[in-house]
Amino acid sequence: MRSGQLIPASALAKQKEDAEKLIKDLEEAVRSEISHRRTKIQTEPDKTVVHYTREPFEE
């Protein structure tokens, strides 16, 4: 606007829709990140899972 260019109202409406969509997407990303951080992460290894290891072969 400061440059003196005229912008059609449809372009302004599109910019406003894009800005609102971006805000909505960012808010959803924040909610998702907060939810993800609140979930319990298992810190101890699961004792029910059997892990097989290979012994080194020596002749």
mmCIF file of the N, C-alpha and C atoms, coordinates in Angstrom:
data_MODEL
# 
_entry.id   MODEL 
# 
loop_
_atom_site.group_PDB 
_atom_site.id 
_atom_site.type_symbol 
_atom_site.label_atom_id 
_atom_site.label_alt_id 
_atom_site.label_comp_id 
_atom_site.label_asym_id 
_atom_site.label_entity_id 
_atom_site.label_seq_id 
_atom_site.pdbx_PDB_ins_code 
_atom_site.Cartn_x 
_atom_site.Cartn_y 
_atom_site.Cartn_z 
_atom_site.occupancy 
_atom_site.B_iso_or_equiv 
_atom_site.pdbx_formal_charge 
_atom_site.auth_seq_id 
_atom_site.auth_comp_id 
_atom_site.auth_asym_id 
_atom_site.auth_atom_id 
_atom_site.pdbx_PDB_model_num 
ATOM 1   N N  . MET A 1 1  ? 0.828   -1.190  0.000  1.00 0.00 ? 1  MET A N  1 
ATOM 2   C CA . MET A 1 1  ? 0.000   0.000   0.000  1.00 0.00 ? 1  MET A CA 1 
ATOM 3   C C  . MET A 1 1  ? 0.874   1.255   0.000  1.00 0.00 ? 1  MET A C  1 
ATOM 4   N N  . ARG A 1 2  ? 1.982   1.220   0.694  1.00 0.00 ? 2  ARG A N  1 
ATOM 5   C CA . ARG A 1 2  ? 2.826   2.415   0.755  1.00 0.00 ? 2  ARG A CA 1 
ATOM 6   C C  . ARG A 1 2  ? 3.437   2.747   -0.600 1.00 0.00 ? 2  ARG A C  1 
ATOM 7   N N  . SER A 1 3  ? 3.599   1.726   -1.438 1.00 0.00 ? 3  SER A N  1 
ATOM 8   C CA . SER A 1 3  ? 4.205   1.959   -2.746 1.00 0.00 ? 3  SER A CA 1 
ATOM 9   C C  . SER A 1 3  ? 3.210   2.594   -3.723 1.00 0.00 ? 3  SER A C  1 
ATOM 10  N N  . GLY A 1 4  ? 1.960   2.655   -3.365 1.00 0.00 ? 4  GLY A N  1 
ATOM 11  C CA . GLY A 1 4  ? 0.957   3.261   -4.215 1.00 0.00 ? 4  GLY A CA 1 
ATOM 12  C C  . GLY A 1 4  ? 0.310   2.292   -5.181 1.00 0.00 ? 4  GLY A C  1 
ATOM 13  N N  . GLN A 1 5  ? 0.622   1.017   -5.077 1.00 0.00 ? 5  GLN A N  1 
ATOM 14  C CA . GLN A 1 5  ? 0.020   0.032   -5.960 1.00 0.00 ? 5  GLN A CA 1 
ATOM 15  C C  . GLN A 1 5  ? -1.388  -0.290  -5.487 1.00 0.00 ? 5  GLN A C  1 
ATOM 16  N N  . LEU A 1 6  ? -2.257  -0.521  -6.450 1.00 0.00 ? 6  LEU A N  1 
ATOM 17  C CA . LEU A 1 6  ? -3.612  -0.929  -6.133 1.00 0.00 ? 6  LEU A CA 1 
ATOM 18  C C  . LEU A 1 6  ? -3.680  -2.447  -6.140 1.00 0.00 ? 6  LEU A C  1 
ATOM 19  N N  . ILE A 1 7  ? -4.323  -3.001  -5.126 1.00 0.00 ? 7  ILE A N  1 
ATOM 20  C CA . ILE A 1 7  ? -4.480  -4.444  -5.009 1.00 0.00 ? 7  ILE A CA 1 
ATOM 21  C C  . ILE A 1 7  ? -5.971  -4.747  -5.069 1.00 0.00 ? 7  ILE A C  1 
ATOM 22  N N  . PRO A 1 8  ? -6.379  -5.664  -5.927 1.00 0.00 ? 8  PRO A N  1 
ATOM 23  C CA . PRO A 1 8  ? -7.804  -5.999  -6.008 1.00 0.00 ? 8  PRO A CA 1 
ATOM 24  C C  . PRO A 1 8  ? -8.308  -6.569  -4.678 1.00 0.00 ? 8  PRO A C  1 
ATOM 25  N N  . ALA A 1 9  ? -9.570  -6.342  -4.415 1.00 0.00 ? 9  ALA A N  1 
ATOM 26  C CA . ALA A 1 9  ? -10.172 -6.827  -3.171 1.00 0.00 ? 9  ALA A CA 1 
ATOM 27  C C  . ALA A 1 9  ? -10.116 -8.344  -3.100 1.00 0.00 ? 9  ALA A C  1 
ATOM 28  N N  . SER A 1 10 ? -10.204 -9.018  -4.232 1.00 0.00 ? 10 SER A N  1 
ATOM 29  C CA . SER A 1 10 ? -10.147 -10.478 -4.222 1.00 0.00 ? 10 SER A CA 1 
ATOM 30  C C  . SER A 1 10 ? -8.773  -10.956 -3.763 1.00 0.00 ? 10 SER A C  1 
ATOM 31  N N  . ALA A 1 11 ? -7.717  -10.238 -4.146 1.00 0.00 ? 11 ALA A N  1 
ATOM 32  C CA . ALA A 1 11 ? -6.369  -10.608 -3.714 1.00 0.00 ? 11 ALA A CA 1 
ATOM 33  C C  . ALA A 1 11 ? -6.215  -10.389 -2.211 1.00 0.00 ? 11 ALA A C  1 
ATOM 34  N N  . LEU A 1 12 ? -6.792  -9.304  -1.714 1.00 0.00 ? 12 LEU A N  1 
ATOM 35  C CA . LEU A 1 12 ? -6.739  -9.050  -0.270 1.00 0.00 ? 12 LEU A CA 1 
ATOM 36  C C  . LEU A 1 12 ? -7.507  -10.113 0.501  1.00 0.00 ? 12 LEU A C  1 
ATOM 37  N N  . ALA A 1 13 ? -8.648  -10.518 -0.025 1.00 0.00 ? 13 ALA A N  1 
ATOM 38  C CA . ALA A 1 13 ? -9.440  -11.564 0.621  1.00 0.00 ? 13 ALA A CA 1 
ATOM 39  C C  . ALA A 1 13 ? -8.662  -12.880 0.629  1.00 0.00 ? 13 ALA A C  1 
ATOM 40  N N  . LYS A 1 14 ? -7.976  -13.179 -0.474 1.00 0.00 ? 14 LYS A N  1 
ATOM 41  C CA . LYS A 1 14 ? -7.170  -14.400 -0.557 1.00 0.00 ? 14 LYS A CA 1 
ATOM 42  C C  . LYS A 1 14 ? -6.026  -14.346 0.449  1.00 0.00 ? 14 LYS A C  1 
ATOM 43  N N  . GLN A 1 15 ? -5.370  -13.192 0.568  1.00 0.00 ? 15 GLN A N  1 
ATOM 44  C CA . GLN A 1 15 ? -4.289  -13.042 1.543  1.00 0.00 ? 15 GLN A CA 1 
ATOM 45  C C  . GLN A 1 15 ? -4.811  -13.244 2.962  1.00 0.00 ? 15 GLN A C  1 
ATOM 46  N N  . LYS A 1 16 ? -5.993  -12.706 3.240  1.00 0.00 ? 16 LYS A N  1 
ATOM 47  C CA . LYS A 1 16 ? -6.584  -12.844 4.570  1.00 0.00 ? 16 LYS A CA 1 
ATOM 48  C C  . LYS A 1 16 ? -6.907  -14.309 4.850  1.00 0.00 ? 16 LYS A C  1 
ATOM 49  N N  . GLU A 1 17 ? -7.472  -15.022 3.863  1.00 0.00 ? 17 GLU A N  1 
ATOM 50  C CA . GLU A 1 17 ? -7.771  -16.450 4.039  1.00 0.00 ? 17 GLU A CA 1 
ATOM 51  C C  . GLU A 1 17 ? -6.498  -17.257 4.283  1.00 0.00 ? 17 GLU A C  1 
ATOM 52  N N  . ASP A 1 18 ? -5.452  -16.942 3.513  1.00 0.00 ? 18 ASP A N  1 
ATOM 53  C CA . ASP A 1 18 ? -4.180  -17.642 3.683  1.00 0.00 ? 18 ASP A CA 1 
ATOM 54  C C  . ASP A 1 18 ? -3.588  -17.393 5.064  1.00 0.00 ? 18 ASP A C  1 
ATOM 55  N N  . ALA A 1 19 ? -3.664  -16.142 5.535  1.00 0.00 ? 19 ALA A N  1 
ATOM 56  C CA . ALA A 1 19 ? -3.143  -15.807 6.857  1.00 0.00 ? 19 ALA A CA 1 
ATOM 57  C C  . ALA A 1 19 ? -3.930  -16.532 7.952  1.00 0.00 ? 19 ALA A C  1 
ATOM 58  N N  . GLU A 1 20 ? -5.258  -16.575 7.818  1.00 0.00 ? 20 GLU A N  1 
ATOM 59  C CA . GLU A 1 20 ? -6.086  -17.267 8.806  1.00 0.00 ? 20 GLU A CA 1 
ATOM 60  C C  . GLU A 1 20 ? -5.798  -18.768 8.806  1.00 0.00 ? 20 GLU A C  1 
ATOM 61  N N  . LYS A 1 21 ? -5.592  -19.350 7.615  1.00 0.00 ? 21 LYS A N  1 
ATOM 62  C CA . LYS A 1 21 ? -5.273  -20.769 7.519  1.00 0.00 ? 21 LYS A CA 1 
ATOM 63  C C  . LYS A 1 21 ? -3.925  -21.054 8.171  1.00 0.00 ? 21 LYS A C  1 
ATOM 64  N N  . LEU A 1 22 ? -2.949  -20.177 7.940  1.00 0.00 ? 22 LEU A N  1 
ATOM 65  C CA . LEU A 1 22 ? -1.630  -20.344 8.543  1.00 0.00 ? 22 LEU A CA 1 
ATOM 66  C C  . LEU A 1 22 ? -1.717  -20.276 10.067 1.00 0.00 ? 22 LEU A C  1 
ATOM 67  N N  . ILE A 1 23 ? -2.477  -19.340 10.578 1.00 0.00 ? 23 ILE A N  1 
ATOM 68  C CA . ILE A 1 23 ? -2.657  -19.211 12.029 1.00 0.00 ? 23 ILE A CA 1 
ATOM 69  C C  . ILE A 1 23 ? -3.305  -20.470 12.588 1.00 0.00 ? 23 ILE A C  1 
ATOM 70  N N  . LYS A 1 24 ? -4.332  -20.967 11.907 1.00 0.00 ? 24 LYS A N  1 
ATOM 71  C CA . LYS A 1 24 ? -5.029  -22.171 12.349 1.00 0.00 ? 24 LYS A CA 1 
ATOM 72  C C  . LYS A 1 24 ? -4.082  -23.376 12.348 1.00 0.00 ? 24 LYS A C  1 
ATOM 73  N N  . ASP A 1 25 ? -3.280  -23.507 11.285 1.00 0.00 ? 25 ASP A N  1 
ATOM 74  C CA . ASP A 1 25 ? -2.330  -24.619 11.195 1.00 0.00 ? 25 ASP A CA 1 
ATOM 75  C C  . ASP A 1 25 ? -1.269  -24.540 12.284 1.00 0.00 ? 25 ASP A C  1 
ATOM 76  N N  . LEU A 1 26 ? -0.776  -23.337 12.565 1.00 0.00 ? 26 LEU A N  1 
ATOM 77  C CA . LEU A 1 26 ? 0.235   -23.178 13.612 1.00 0.00 ? 26 LEU A CA 1 
ATOM 78  C C  . LEU A 1 26 ? -0.343  -23.497 14.991 1.00 0.00 ? 26 LEU A C  1 
ATOM 79  N N  . GLU A 1 27 ? -1.568  -23.064 15.246 1.00 0.00 ? 27 GLU A N  1 
ATOM 80  C CA . GLU A 1 27 ? -2.199  -23.369 16.530 1.00 0.00 ? 27 GLU A CA 1 
ATOM 81  C C  . GLU A 1 27 ? -2.392  -24.876 16.689 1.00 0.00 ? 27 GLU A C  1 
ATOM 82  N N  . GLU A 1 28 ? -2.780  -25.563 15.616 1.00 0.00 ? 28 GLU A N  1 
ATOM 83  C CA . GLU A 1 28 ? -2.942  -27.018 15.660 1.00 0.00 ? 28 GLU A CA 1 
ATOM 84  C C  . GLU A 1 28 ? -1.597  -27.693 15.904 1.00 0.00 ? 28 GLU A C  1 
ATOM 85  N N  . ALA A 1 29 ? -0.537  -27.181 15.302 1.00 0.00 ? 29 ALA A N  1 
ATOM 86  C CA . ALA A 1 29 ? 0.797   -27.745 15.510 1.00 0.00 ? 29 ALA A CA 1 
ATOM 87  C C  . ALA A 1 29 ? 1.234   -27.572 16.960 1.00 0.00 ? 29 ALA A C  1 
ATOM 88  N N  . VAL A 1 30 ? 0.918   -26.439 17.551 1.00 0.00 ? 30 VAL A N  1 
ATOM 89  C CA . VAL A 1 30 ? 1.259   -26.201 18.958 1.00 0.00 ? 30 VAL A CA 1 
ATOM 90  C C  . VAL A 1 30 ? 0.491   -27.169 19.849 1.00 0.00 ? 30 VAL A C  1 
ATOM 91  N N  . ARG A 1 31 ? -0.807  -27.338 19.589 1.00 0.00 ? 31 ARG A N  1 
ATOM 92  C CA . ARG A 1 31 ? -1.604  -28.279 20.385 1.00 0.00 ? 31 ARG A CA 1 
ATOM 93  C C  . ARG A 1 31 ? -1.061  -29.695 20.248 1.00 0.00 ? 31 ARG A C  1 
ATOM 94  N N  . SER A 1 32 ? -0.675  -30.078 19.052 1.00 0.00 ? 32 SER A N  1 
ATOM 95  C CA . SER A 1 32 ? -0.133  -31.410 18.812 1.00 0.00 ? 32 SER A CA 1 
ATOM 96  C C  . SER A 1 32 ? 1.179   -31.602 19.562 1.00 0.00 ? 32 SER A C  1 
ATOM 97  N N  . GLU A 1 33 ? 2.044   -30.601 19.531 1.00 0.00 ? 33 GLU A N  1 
ATOM 98  C CA . GLU A 1 33 ? 3.337   -30.685 20.211 1.00 0.00 ? 33 GLU A CA 1 
ATOM 99  C C  . GLU A 1 33 ? 3.150   -30.778 21.720 1.00 0.00 ? 33 GLU A C  1 
ATOM 100 N N  . ILE A 1 34 ? 2.239   -29.993 22.260 1.00 0.00 ? 34 ILE A N  1 
ATOM 101 C CA . ILE A 1 34 ? 1.967   -30.039 23.705 1.00 0.00 ? 34 ILE A CA 1 
ATOM 102 C C  . ILE A 1 34 ? 1.415   -31.402 24.081 1.00 0.00 ? 34 ILE A C  1 
ATOM 103 N N  . SER A 1 35 ? 0.503   -31.927 23.287 1.00 0.00 ? 35 SER A N  1 
ATOM 104 C CA . SER A 1 35 ? -0.064  -33.246 23.548 1.00 0.00 ? 35 SER A CA 1 
ATOM 105 C C  . SER A 1 35 ? 1.014   -34.319 23.472 1.00 0.00 ? 35 SER A C  1 
ATOM 106 N N  . HIS A 1 36 ? 1.895   -34.195 22.494 1.00 0.00 ? 36 HIS A N  1 
ATOM 107 C CA . HIS A 1 36 ? 2.966   -35.176 22.337 1.00 0.00 ? 36 HIS A CA 1 
ATOM 108 C C  . HIS A 1 36 ? 3.904   -35.159 23.544 1.00 0.00 ? 36 HIS A C  1 
ATOM 109 N N  . ARG A 1 37 ? 4.201   -33.978 24.045 1.00 0.00 ? 37 ARG A N  1 
ATOM 110 C CA . ARG A 1 37 ? 5.101   -33.868 25.197 1.00 0.00 ? 37 ARG A CA 1 
ATOM 111 C C  . ARG A 1 37 ? 4.467   -34.410 26.471 1.00 0.00 ? 37 ARG A C  1 
ATOM 112 N N  . ARG A 1 38 ? 3.153   -34.402 26.534 1.00 0.00 ? 38 ARG A N  1 
ATOM 113 C CA . ARG A 1 38 ? 2.475   -34.877 27.744 1.00 0.00 ? 38 ARG A CA 1 
ATOM 114 C C  . ARG A 1 38 ? 2.329   -36.393 27.785 1.00 0.00 ? 38 ARG A C  1 
ATOM 115 N N  . THR A 1 39 ? 2.505   -37.045 26.640 1.00 0.00 ? 39 THR A N  1 
ATOM 116 C CA . THR A 1 39 ? 2.349   -38.491 26.623 1.00 0.00 ? 39 THR A CA 1 
ATOM 117 C C  . THR A 1 39 ? 3.493   -39.138 27.372 1.00 0.00 ? 39 THR A C  1 
ATOM 118 N N  . LYS A 1 40 ? 3.210   -40.280 27.969 1.00 0.00 ? 40 LYS A N  1 
ATOM 119 C CA . LYS A 1 40 ? 4.220   -40.971 28.758 1.00 0.00 ? 40 LYS A CA 1 
ATOM 120 C C  . LYS A 1 40 ? 5.169   -41.703 27.813 1.00 0.00 ? 40 LYS A C  1 
ATOM 121 N N  . ILE A 1 41 ? 6.432   -41.456 28.020 1.00 0.00 ? 41 ILE A N  1 
ATOM 122 C CA . ILE A 1 41 ? 7.446   -42.135 27.237 1.00 0.00 ? 41 ILE A CA 1 
ATOM 123 C C  . ILE A 1 41 ? 8.086   -43.191 28.139 1.00 0.00 ? 41 ILE A C  1 
ATOM 124 N N  . GLN A 1 42 ? 8.125   -44.404 27.663 1.00 0.00 ? 42 GLN A N  1 
ATOM 125 C CA . GLN A 1 42 ? 8.672   -45.491 28.454 1.00 0.00 ? 42 GLN A CA 1 
ATOM 126 C C  . GLN A 1 42 ? 10.181  -45.308 28.561 1.00 0.00 ? 42 GLN A C  1 
ATOM 127 N N  . THR A 1 43 ? 10.672  -45.192 29.804 1.00 0.00 ? 43 THR A N  1 
ATOM 128 C CA . THR A 1 43 ? 12.090  -44.949 30.006 1.00 0.00 ? 43 THR A CA 1 
ATOM 129 C C  . THR A 1 43 ? 12.858  -46.234 30.305 1.00 0.00 ? 43 THR A C  1 
ATOM 130 N N  . GLU A 1 44 ? 12.194  -47.214 30.862 1.00 0.00 ? 44 GLU A N  1 
ATOM 131 C CA . GLU A 1 44 ? 12.860  -48.472 31.164 1.00 0.00 ? 44 GLU A CA 1 
ATOM 132 C C  . GLU A 1 44 ? 12.596  -49.467 30.039 1.00 0.00 ? 44 GLU A C  1 
ATOM 133 N N  . PRO A 1 45 ? 13.577  -50.334 29.760 1.00 0.00 ? 45 PRO A N  1 
ATOM 134 C CA . PRO A 1 45 ? 13.339  -51.322 28.704 1.00 0.00 ? 45 PRO A CA 1 
ATOM 135 C C  . PRO A 1 45 ? 12.224  -52.301 29.086 1.00 0.00 ? 45 PRO A C  1 
ATOM 136 N N  . ASP A 1 46 ? 11.494  -52.737 28.092 1.00 0.00 ? 46 ASP A N  1 
ATOM 137 C CA . ASP A 1 46 ? 10.398  -53.677 28.305 1.00 0.00 ? 46 ASP A CA 1 
ATOM 138 C C  . ASP A 1 46 ? 10.975  -55.063 28.563 1.00 0.00 ? 46 ASP A C  1 
ATOM 139 N N  . LYS A 1 47 ? 10.670  -55.629 29.705 1.00 0.00 ? 47 LYS A N  1 
ATOM 140 C CA . LYS A 1 47 ? 11.233  -56.918 30.092 1.00 0.00 ? 47 LYS A CA 1 
ATOM 141 C C  . LYS A 1 47 ? 10.553  -58.089 29.383 1.00 0.00 ? 47 LYS A C  1 
ATOM 142 N N  . THR A 1 48 ? 9.413   -57.854 28.764 1.00 0.00 ? 48 THR A N  1 
ATOM 143 C CA . THR A 1 48 ? 8.709   -58.941 28.087 1.00 0.00 ? 48 THR A CA 1 
ATOM 144 C C  . THR A 1 48 ? 9.250   -59.197 26.681 1.00 0.00 ? 48 THR A C  1 
ATOM 145 N N  . VAL A 1 49 ? 10.035  -58.267 26.154 1.00 0.00 ? 49 VAL A N  1 
ATOM 146 C CA . VAL A 1 49 ? 10.584  -58.419 24.811 1.00 0.00 ? 49 VAL A CA 1 
ATOM 147 C C  . VAL A 1 49 ? 11.912  -59.166 24.914 1.00 0.00 ? 49 VAL A C  1 
ATOM 148 N N  . VAL A 1 50 ? 12.050  -60.223 24.127 1.00 0.00 ? 50 VAL A N  1 
ATOM 149 C CA . VAL A 1 50 ? 13.274  -61.005 24.137 1.00 0.00 ? 50 VAL A CA 1 
ATOM 150 C C  . VAL A 1 50 ? 14.212  -60.453 23.067 1.00 0.00 ? 50 VAL A C  1 
ATOM 151 N N  . HIS A 1 51 ? 15.426  -60.125 23.494 1.00 0.00 ? 51 HIS A N  1 
ATOM 152 C CA . HIS A 1 51 ? 16.428  -59.613 22.567 1.00 0.00 ? 51 HIS A CA 1 
ATOM 153 C C  . HIS A 1 51 ? 17.481  -60.694 22.361 1.00 0.00 ? 51 HIS A C  1 
ATOM 154 N N  . TYR A 1 52 ? 17.703  -61.035 21.126 1.00 0.00 ? 52 TYR A N  1 
ATOM 155 C CA . TYR A 1 52 ? 18.716  -62.028 20.798 1.00 0.00 ? 52 TYR A CA 1 
ATOM 156 C C  . TYR A 1 52 ? 19.997  -61.320 20.381 1.00 0.00 ? 52 TYR A C  1 
ATOM 157 N N  . THR A 1 53 ? 21.112  -61.851 20.870 1.00 0.00 ? 53 THR A N  1 
ATOM 158 C CA . THR A 1 53 ? 22.408  -61.310 20.470 1.00 0.00 ? 53 THR A CA 1 
ATOM 159 C C  . THR A 1 53 ? 23.259  -62.434 19.894 1.00 0.00 ? 53 THR A C  1 
ATOM 160 N N  . ARG A 1 54 ? 24.184  -62.064 19.076 1.00 0.00 ? 54 ARG A N  1 
ATOM 161 C CA . ARG A 1 54 ? 25.086  -63.054 18.484 1.00 0.00 ? 54 ARG A CA 1 
ATOM 162 C C  . ARG A 1 54 ? 26.426  -63.005 19.208 1.00 0.00 ? 54 ARG A C  1 
ATOM 163 N N  . GLU A 1 55 ? 26.926  -64.181 19.503 1.00 0.00 ? 55 GLU A N  1 
ATOM 164 C CA . GLU A 1 55 ? 28.246  -64.265 20.117 1.00 0.00 ? 55 GLU A CA 1 
ATOM 165 C C  . GLU A 1 55 ? 29.294  -64.158 19.027 1.00 0.00 ? 55 GLU A C  1 
ATOM 166 N N  . PRO A 1 56 ? 30.426  -63.533 19.303 1.00 0.00 ? 56 PRO A N  1 
ATOM 167 C CA . PRO A 1 56 ? 31.464  -63.463 18.295 1.00 0.00 ? 56 PRO A CA 1 
ATOM 168 C C  . PRO A 1 56 ? 32.015  -64.864 17.982 1.00 0.00 ? 56 PRO A C  1 
ATOM 169 N N  . PHE A 1 57 ? 32.276  -65.089 16.711 1.00 0.00 ? 57 PHE A N  1 
ATOM 170 C CA . PHE A 1 57 ? 32.794  -66.373 16.293 1.00 0.00 ? 57 PHE A CA 1 
ATOM 171 C C  . PHE A 1 57 ? 34.294  -66.399 16.446 1.00 0.00 ? 57 PHE A C  1 
ATOM 172 N N  . GLU A 1 58 ? 34.788  -67.398 17.158 1.00 0.00 ? 58 GLU A N  1 
ATOM 173 C CA . GLU A 1 58 ? 36.225  -67.560 17.339 1.00 0.00 ? 58 GLU A CA 1 
ATOM 174 C C  . GLU A 1 58 ? 36.624  -68.947 16.904 1.00 0.00 ? 58 GLU A C  1 
ATOM 175 N N  . GLU A 1 59 ? 37.730  -69.055 16.166 1.00 0.00 ? 59 GLU A N  1 
ATOM 176 C CA . GLU A 1 59 ? 38.204  -70.367 15.723 1.00 0.00 ? 59 GLU A CA 1 
ATOM 177 C C  . GLU A 1 59 ? 39.267  -70.883 16.662 1.00 0.00 ? 59 GLU A C  1 
# 
